[in-house]
Amino acid sequence: MSSESYQKGKWRADVGVEELASGKFQGFVMLVHEDGAANRQQALHRALGVLDTMDAALAEAKMLARHLLGNL
């Protein structure tokens, strides 16, 4: 489930939350670089925290997305 996106130049960070088998939640960021149709790169980054609520996991994923894009 992707819920929000951030953009920096040709980089996009799609943010989402996954519910784990334990019933807890973990945020993730799909970092995508698009430089033409044939030149697309992407990498999945998972937040470290496994949290009790979807909102907390989403907040952690948003922070991770801003951090990743800020370092580009």
Steps between C-alpha positions, in 0.01 A plus 500: 500500500657825394349802668719797419779607265783750525699629201851641457613551144473167319474312830168400656443341840173306532410448866287218637425272792484124514315298761718214620382150595540601865232768458758778535590750228819596318550798274685484170625729225532405135767732361466539123730678254357558155730618226304402192290192427793259471696635796291440814658406832320418822590381848286400795596641842329377817470707816672339797206522737228236527218699656159447657307747282480572131526875566828461691647279226391751234660788690827304522486421126445869417807595704702233319384631160601856584837376628567293186407782263693752708818295455476498119 
